[in-house]
Each structure stands twice: as C-alpha cells, then as structure tokens.
Amino acid sequence: MPVWLKRSLIALGVLVAVGGAAYYWLVVESRMPSDAAYALDIGEVRRMVAAVPGDKPVSVEVEKVAAFSFPATAIVAGDGWSQRELPVFSYRLVTPESSVIIDTALNAELGGDNLVAFDADAYARMEQAMQTASLILITHEHMDHIGGLTVHADLPAVLPATKLTREQFDHPERSVPAKFPDGALQGYEPLDYDKYKVVAPGIVLIKAPGHSPGSQMIYVQRADGSEMLFIGDVAWHYRNIATQRERARLVTQFFLKEDRTAVFGQLAALKALNDAEPEIAIVPGHDGEIVGELIESGVLAEGFTSAAGGE
Ligand SMILES: [Zn+2]
C-alpha cells in the first residue's frame, strides 16, 4: 500500500471515529446524570391546597392552536429521524365564577415556517378567553407558550390578570422571537415565590427551572378531587418520562441552552410521582397522544367553548 493511501485511510478512520463519537454525543446519548435531583413534594402541595378554601376548577378545556414537527431524536434522544408532531396547546381551567388560562400558544406570524399547522379559530377563541380570564399563567417564557400574550391585541386589558414569575420576567431573551411591545411591562410587578405558590383555590405553581430559567409546573386539583400536573416543557412528550431520556443534546445544549441535569432530575421526580400516584394526570408540553387520551376519557374538554365564569 502506498504511504499516501495508508495515511489517507488512517485520516479517514480518525474522521469516522471522531464523527461517530460526536454524533453519539449530540444526537443519541441520554444517560441520567448521577447528580440529577429534584424534590417534588406532592403531599406539601396538597396541604397548601387544603389550606386555601374557595371554588376549585370544575372543568379543564384545551385548544390545540398550532403544531410543530421535529425529528423523533430531537424529542427523545436516540429515537431516530422520522418526524413527530409537537402540537401547541392552551388550557383553560373553569370555575363557577372565573377562569384561568395556562399558556397562550403563539400566533401564525411568530411560528412562521416552523409551523406545520395553525388553527386561526382556536387562536381567536383563546385570545377572547384571555380577555375574561381572572388569571393567566405561563409554564415558561418560550415563544410557543408566552407568544399569544406578547402579541395580544389588548395587552393592557389582559396584563392585570397575568402572573409572570420573576424568572420569566427577567429573561426576555428566552422568549424571542416573541417580545412584549416596548414599555408594555413598565411598572409590572412579577411574582416572586420560592418553591410552591398557591395562586387560586386548587391551583399551585411549582418552580422547575431547567428547560428555561422561568420554567414552572402547574398543579391543579379540581372540585371533584381529581388532579392534574401541567409540566410545561420539562418533557415535550410523555415518552421522556417513561424512558427517562432527555431531548438530544444538540437541541438542549445549542438551541435551548437548557440546564440538562436539572431537567433530568425533574424527569426522575415525575417518573417517581407517576409510579406512586398514577391517577394524577401528567400533561407534557407537546404530547398530542396524551392530550387525545385525556379528551377521550373526559378529563379534558375540547375547545374553549363553555360559558366560563366572568363572561
Ligand atoms: Zn413548548
């Protein structure tokens, strides 16, 4: 073998090895780090709920406003390159006298070419429902959750009901391309809380930074005692919890700038909760299958169609 050919083959071998290692690291690897830890004390959350009397939500409605489509491995590392849908949802908790919005999706303009679906009617119903909501809560400050708020046609009317947390308020760079109009948040007082915060009867914010600095989960206990946990994008799909696998590192590190270890800790805590208390409905950020099942079983009602309190 000529020396040049030998050298070329060695160089190619090194390239393949390095490339393969990089591919594995960025696209496939998803082992639970040994230092991943997150405390989720559901007993404490229930005690806090029990201490706050009042009308709890009687129904929970969902609007599917839009959808993204990502390669499976972007959602669950190692799942391959076939496309999976990531629907974008908004939820409404309805009590006899009021209503609470969880997440505000995004409009077609913010989604742009990234969207594979957009339901203008659903978006319009959500925008309308925000006007009469007594509370607007955001799981985290990413554009597909906060976007509908930032571009709301009557922001001054909906801001008083909006409870942005300190961390969400402090990280507008995480919301781009969504952005509040200049000066819109002048004088706005964000919510400071430590670990758990009851914001209405049966509704508790649970701090969960990691996917973004302002990420939180929202626990809901209905009047009939049934429980739900909206986990935002701690997991995009339930499969992240079931398999204890994160998004591909390429996504978490370079696009999301996640605290990956923190998210792993949350995935472990959610798995433990789900094993111990399977009747609590865990709602991942973008799982059409889970939402479909919850609609099927009557836990979620499709569409913001009821005459919610305050209207
Ligand atoms: Zn999202």
Boltz pocket constraint, residues with backbone or C-beta under 6 A from the ligand:
constraints:
  - pocket:
      binder: B
      contacts: [[A, 142], [A, 144], [A, 145], [A, 233], [A, 285], [A, 286]]
      max_distance: 6.0
